[in-house]
Amino acid sequence: MSAGLDALLRDDGVRVLLCVGTGGVGKTTLSAAVAVRAALLGRRVVVVTIDPARRLAQAMGLDALAHDPTPVEVPDAAGSLHAMMLDVRHAFDLALAAQVEGPEAERIRANPFYTALTETFSGTQEYAAMEKIGELHRRAAATGEWDLIVVDTPPSASALDFLDGPSRLEALAHNPLLRVVLGLPRGPFGFLDAGAALATRALDRILGGRLFSDLRTFLQVFERAVLAFESHAAQTRELLASEAAGFLVVAAPRPAPVAEALALARRLRSEGLPLRRVLVNQLTPTVDVDPESLENAERAADPGQRAVLRHHRLAMARADRERQNYASLSEAGVPLDLVGRRPGGVHDLAGLAALVDRVGEETAPGAHL
């Protein structure tokens, strides 16, 4: 195990770890593996995943992951582990229930725009994840159920979306022109009433009365839901910028994920957010053999042995290309950990534990982001 990563997981002062990175780098599996390792080291951990697939739940010995933390039995763990899957629809339903009761709430839940908000709207996963982090942290402070929250951040094309998504959602909710056009409370923008009335009538004709009514209802609920989340957002952002939190940037040894990881690491540093480590995942496992000796042995081997040796030689060449790909991370002065790919994937708790049990630490040469 990397001494640096192990020390981070043992640090009682670190209460929240967020695994961030672009999609397709094994972030969900690595988040679970980090949580399992922390439990083995004695922490009381809850891991929040965004992955709806059953494979991770099955690896933890569960039929499925729910929106509320579920205990996970980890053999020989000095601590404990709970796991949950973020349910964006459930998070917004809770915010809605706090504002609207009875038949009106049911009518809004059936609204097609509300369904789109909770399932496909850009930024909603990130916003719900931020809200869940704050909720779990407040609950931990009150009950002591866990002392470490590990978060698998939402998958996205850009690793920066987790930082930017909530802000975009808030900006849309507070857009005064949108609220005026749709006949919502206008505040200081009353001078736009005439133009707003014309725009409203035009939209009504284009969309039709029922669809336009659904859209207006959606925007009213959307605004209220975001405002409800905002009541805790400032506290959560303060937490994530403190020494009690940490970001683990996950990358794969390919040019695009490395570039994303480097951009994200620089962004975290520039905004004063605690970048703890960069984990380069999915590395090709190799044997420690001199390439020239391997090539000589391949020429002298029989056909069966030659195929095995050729496989090792190709793997070493692939690993060398991977090292070149993540060299920019090594040169950037970030604490770097290397995680090898497990043939056949991870299917159980033992596989999750083994994934980070043999993490290698690479010392950066001292340059700065």
Secondary structure, DSSP 4 states (H G I P E B T S, - for coil): --HHHHHHHH-TT--EEEEE--TTSSHHHHHHHHHHHHHHTT-EEEEEE----HHHHHHTT-S---SS-EEE--TT-SSEEEEEE--HHHHHHHHHHTT--HHHHHHHHT-HHHHHHHHT-TTHHHHHHHHHHHHHHHHHHHH-S-SEEEEEPPP-SSTTHHHHHHHHHHHHHT-HHHHHHTT---GGGGGGHHHHHHHHHHHHHHH-HHHHHHHHHHHHHHHHHHHHHHHHHHHHHHHHTSTTEEEEEEE-SSHHHHHHHHHHHHHHHHTT--EEEEEEEEEPP-----HHHHHHHHHHS-HHHHHHHHHHHHHHHHHHHHHHHTHHHHHTT--EEEEEPPTT---SHHHHHHHHHT-EEE---S---
